[in-house]
Amino acid sequence: MSTIADVAARAGVSKATASRALSGGGYVAADTRERVRTAARELSYVAHSSATSLATGRSLSVGVLMPALDRWFFAELLSGIQQELLISGHDLLLYGTQEGSQERAHLFQELLPRRRLDGIIAVGIQPSARELERLMLVDSPLVCVGAYSAGTSAVSIDDEAAARIATEHLIDLGHEDVAFLGGRADAATHAYGDERRLEGYRAAMAAAGLGAQVRHEAGEATMPGGYEAGVRMLGDRRRRPTAVVAVCDEVAIGGIIAARRMGLSVPTELSVVGIDDHEHAVMFSLTTVRQQPQEQGRAAVQLLRERMDAPDAPAVQRVLPSELVVRSSTAALR
């Protein structure tokens, strides 16, 4: 069985350099790191996790906090995180707990402070429970994914810009009676990303001189939530909008189903735009503002590795681009 000394000898480096190259701990030049990894593959060398942990002082484990595990966005994000962690040789410890639950409070108060983690990736942290402040007290490098990240390294899209792009698309098509569908009624304190998207919609409407037309039909950010909110919004014929910006694609799809069940044609009688580019968006021919959760997951791990190597470096905010994808759920106002 090959040892780290064998790998170091083949790569022409010291054992310490070989160990750093394989563990990701400390600086190693890119060409040297690749030479060491090539030598390890050729020798079929596999580092024992306990030995690596003792040698580097690291646990080789990263904690990932998510508010839900059964939603498309979070599943895609987790896939990207896992892919990148496998490359870096880290184990993934997943904590999926709903906001406001006793389990989540226990996680922040008891479990995380006593776990030995090389880093933490926190997804969808909300300001209402001061969770971010608690995480910053845990002695582990921290990266956030989502709209709220005060003072920490983070990966996100510009939620406000995404909703503004969606709204402007409808306004450019001649729609003036544009409503915002979905998102919590108390988004300002409990759903920071939803509130940012609502602000983007409001800003686009105001800029077009349509501030008096602003409407928000609140609802859970799910397909059933979008359906229920859509039924409420579209049920009054006298106040029925001609176009809708949904807080996310799942809400948009729910709204489309509600419209069709009420006999409304999409997009002839109602144009609908979502945000995400969900896996079902093509099936419903949904116009949407695309974000790439797998890419966000990979970027979060890359940022975390930078934090591990330089814990005192300034926080980095990485905003990934989003783009309008036009399909056939939107059309010019008749």
C-alpha positions in Angstrom: 0.0 0.0 0.0 1.4 3.4 -1.0 2.1 6.1 1.6 2.2 9.8 1.5 6.0 9.5 1.4 5.7 7.5 -1.8 3.5 10.2 -3.4 5.9 12.9 -2.3 8.8 11.1 -3.8 7.1 10.5 -7.1 6.0 14.2 -7.3 9.4 15.5 -6.2 8.1 17.4 -3.2 8.2 17.1 0.6 5.7 15.1 2.6 4.3 18.3 4.0 3.7 19.8 0.6 2.1 16.5 -0.6 -0.2 16.5 2.4 -1.2 20.1 1.8 -1.9 19.5 -1.9 -4.1 16.5 -1.2 -6.0 17.9 1.8 -6.5 21.5 0.5 -5.0 22.8 3.7 -2.6 25.8 3.1 -1.1 27.2 -0.1 0.3 25.0 -2.8 1.0 26.2 -6.3 -1.5 25.0 -8.9 1.0 23.1 -11.0 2.5 21.4 -7.8 -0.9 20.5 -6.6 -1.8 18.8 -9.9 1.6 17.0 -10.0 0.9 15.6 -6.5 -2.6 14.6 -7.4 -1.4 12.8 -10.5 1.2 10.9 -8.5 -1.5 9.9 -6.0 -3.7 8.6 -8.8 -0.8 6.6 -10.3 0.0 5.1 -7.0 -3.6 4.5 -6.1 -3.0 6.4 -2.9 -5.9 7.0 -0.6 -5.5 9.2 2.5 -7.1 7.9 5.7 -9.5 10.6 6.9 -8.4 10.3 10.5 -4.7 10.5 9.6 -5.3 13.5 7.4 -7.3 15.2 10.1 -4.5 14.7 12.6 -1.9 16.0 10.2 -3.8 19.1 9.0 -5.8 19.9 12.1 -9.0 19.8 10.0 -12.1 17.6 10.3 -12.6 17.4 6.5 -16.3 18.0 7.2 -18.4 20.9 6.0 -21.8 21.7 7.5 -24.6 22.7 5.1 -27.7 24.4 6.5 -30.9 24.5 4.4 -34.5 25.5 5.2 -35.9 22.7 3.0 -34.8 19.6 1.2 -37.8 18.9 -0.9 -37.7 22.0 -3.2 -36.2 22.1 -6.6 -33.9 25.1 -6.0 -32.4 23.6 -2.8 -32.0 20.2 -4.4 -30.1 21.7 -7.3 -28.0 23.9 -5.0 -27.1 20.9 -2.8 -26.1 19.0 -5.9 -23.6 21.7 -6.9 -22.3 21.9 -3.3 -21.8 18.2 -3.1 -20.0 18.0 -6.5 -17.5 20.6 -5.4 -17.0 19.2 -1.9 -16.2 15.8 -3.4 -13.5 17.4 -5.5 -12.0 19.0 -2.4 -12.2 15.8 -0.4 -14.6 17.1 2.3 -17.5 15.2 3.8 -20.9 16.9 3.8 -23.0 17.2 6.9 -26.5 18.3 5.9 -28.9 20.0 8.3 -32.4 20.6 6.8 -34.5 22.4 9.3 -37.5 24.7 8.8 -37.3 28.3 9.9 -38.9 28.8 13.3 -38.9 25.2 14.3 -37.6 23.9 17.7 -35.1 21.7 15.8 -33.6 24.7 14.1 -33.3 26.6 17.4 -31.5 23.5 18.9 -29.2 23.4 15.9 -28.1 26.9 16.4 -27.9 26.9 20.1 -26.5 23.4 20.8 -25.3 21.4 17.9 -23.3 23.7 15.7 -21.3 25.4 18.5 -19.9 22.0 19.6 -19.4 20.4 16.2 -15.9 20.5 14.8 -16.4 21.7 11.2 -13.9 23.0 8.6 -16.6 25.4 7.4 -20.3 26.1 7.2 -22.5 27.0 4.1 -25.7 28.6 5.2 -28.6 28.8 2.7 -31.5 31.1 3.0 -30.7 32.6 6.3 -33.3 35.1 7.4 -32.6 38.2 9.6 -35.7 37.8 11.8 -34.2 35.2 14.2 -30.7 36.8 14.1 -29.4 33.4 12.9 -26.5 34.9 10.9 -25.1 36.6 14.0 -25.2 33.3 15.9 -23.4 31.5 13.0 -20.7 34.1 13.0 -20.0 33.2 16.7 -19.3 29.6 15.7 -15.6 29.1 15.2 -15.8 28.0 11.6 -15.4 29.8 8.2 -18.8 30.8 6.9 -20.3 31.4 3.5 -23.9 32.3 2.8 -26.1 31.5 -0.2 -29.0 33.9 -0.6 -30.1 37.5 -0.4 -29.1 38.1 3.3 -25.4 37.9 4.2 -24.5 41.0 6.3 -20.7 41.0 6.7 -20.0 37.5 5.5 -18.8 36.0 2.2 -21.8 35.1 0.1 -23.1 33.9 -3.3 -26.4 35.0 -4.7 -28.2 36.5 -7.6 -29.5 40.1 -7.5 -33.1 39.2 -6.5 -34.3 42.8 -6.9 -32.8 43.0 -10.4 -34.4 39.7 -11.3 -37.9 40.9 -10.5 -37.2 44.2 -12.1 -36.2 42.4 -15.4 -39.3 40.3 -15.3 -41.6 43.3 -14.7 -40.0 45.4 -17.4 -40.5 42.6 -19.9 -44.2 42.7 -19.3 -44.3 46.5 -19.4 -42.4 46.5 -22.7 -45.2 44.2 -24.0 -47.7 46.9 -23.3 -49.0 45.6 -19.9 -49.9 48.2 -17.3 -52.0 46.2 -14.9 -49.2 43.9 -13.6 -49.6 42.1 -10.3 -47.0 40.3 -8.1 -47.9 36.8 -7.2 -46.7 34.8 -4.2 -44.3 35.4 -1.3 -45.1 35.8 2.3 -47.2 38.7 3.5 -44.6 39.3 6.2 -41.7 39.0 3.8 -40.0 42.2 5.1 -39.1 40.4 8.3 -39.2 36.7 7.5 -38.4 36.1 3.8 -35.7 38.5 2.8 -35.3 37.2 -0.8 -39.0 37.4 -1.4 -39.0 41.0 -0.1 -36.1 41.9 -2.4 -38.0 40.5 -5.4 -41.2 42.4 -4.4 -39.1 45.6 -4.2 -37.7 45.0 -7.7 -41.3 44.7 -9.0 -42.4 47.9 -7.2 -39.3 49.8 -8.5 -40.0 48.8 -12.1 -43.7 49.7 -11.8 -42.8 53.1 -10.3 -40.2 53.8 -12.9 -42.9 53.3 -15.6 -45.3 55.6 -13.9 -47.5 52.6 -12.8 -47.0 52.9 -9.0 -50.8 53.1 -8.5 -51.2 49.7 -10.2 -49.0 47.8 -7.7 -50.6 44.7 -6.3 -49.3 41.8 -4.2 -51.3 38.6 -3.8 -49.4 36.8 -1.0 -49.0 33.0 -0.9 -46.5 30.2 -0.1 -43.7 29.9 -2.6 -44.8 26.6 -3.9 -47.0 25.3 -6.7 -50.0 24.8 -4.5 -49.4 28.2 -2.9 -49.2 29.8 -6.4 -52.4 28.0 -7.4 -54.3 29.3 -4.3 -53.0 32.8 -4.6 -53.9 32.7 -8.3 -57.5 31.7 -7.7 -57.9 34.5 -5.2 -56.3 37.1 -7.5 -58.1 36.0 -10.7 -61.5 35.3 -9.2 -62.6 39.0 -9.3 -63.1 39.8 -13.0 -63.3 43.5 -12.3 -59.8 43.6 -10.8 -58.2 40.8 -12.8 -54.6 41.9 -14.0 -53.4 41.3 -17.6 -50.0 40.1 -16.4 -48.3 38.6 -13.4 -44.8 38.5 -12.0 -44.4 35.5 -9.7 -42.0 35.3 -6.8 -40.6 32.1 -8.3 -41.3 29.6 -11.1 -43.2 27.2 -8.8 -45.7 30.0 -7.9 -45.8 31.0 -11.6 -46.7 27.4 -12.6 -49.4 27.2 -9.9 -50.8 30.5 -11.2 -50.9 29.2 -14.8 -52.8 26.1 -13.6 -55.3 28.4 -11.7 -55.8 30.6 -14.8 -56.4 27.6 -17.1 -58.9 26.0 -14.6 -60.8 29.4 -14.6 -61.0 29.3 -18.4 -58.3 32.0 -19.0 -55.9 31.6 -21.8 -52.2 32.0 -21.2 -50.8 34.2 -22.6 -53.7 35.6 -24.6 -55.6 36.8 -21.6 -52.9 36.6 -18.9 -49.1 36.8 -19.3 -47.0 35.1 -16.6 -43.3 35.5 -15.8 -41.4 33.5 -13.1 -38.0 33.6 -11.6 -35.6 30.5 -11.5 -35.9 28.5 -14.7 -37.2 25.5 -12.8 -36.9 22.0 -14.4 -40.7 22.2 -15.2 -40.4 25.7 -16.9 -40.0 24.3 -20.4 -42.9 21.9 -19.9 -45.2 24.9 -19.1 -43.4 27.1 -21.7 -42.8 29.6 -18.9 -41.0 32.9 -19.5 -38.6 33.3 -16.6 -35.5 35.0 -15.3 -32.9 32.2 -15.0 -30.7 31.6 -12.0 -28.4 28.7 -11.8 -28.5 27.0 -8.4 -25.9 24.3 -9.2 -23.4 27.0 -10.2 -24.3 28.9 -6.9 -23.5 25.8 -5.0 -20.1 25.2 -6.6 -19.3 28.9 -6.2 -20.2 28.7 -2.5 -17.7 25.9 -1.9 -15.0 27.7 -3.8 -15.5 30.8 -1.6 -15.5 28.6 1.5 -12.1 27.1 0.5 -10.8 30.6 0.1 -12.1 31.4 3.6 -10.4 28.3 5.0 -7.1 29.3 3.5 -7.3 32.9 4.6 -9.8 33.3 7.5 -8.9 36.9 8.1 -9.3 38.0 4.4 -12.1 40.5 3.7 -15.6 39.1 3.0 -16.4 38.5 -0.7 -19.8 39.0 -2.2 -20.2 37.0 -5.5 -23.4 38.0 -7.4 -24.0 35.6 -10.3 -25.7 36.9 -13.4 -29.4 36.2 -14.2 -31.0 36.4 -17.7 -34.5 36.6 -19.1 -35.6 33.5 -20.9 -38.6 34.3 -23.1 -41.0 31.4 -23.9 -44.7 31.5 -24.7 -46.3 32.4 -21.4 -46.0 36.0 -22.2 -47.4 38.1 -25.1 -48.2 41.6 -26.1 -51.3 43.1 -24.6 -54.2 42.7 -26.9 
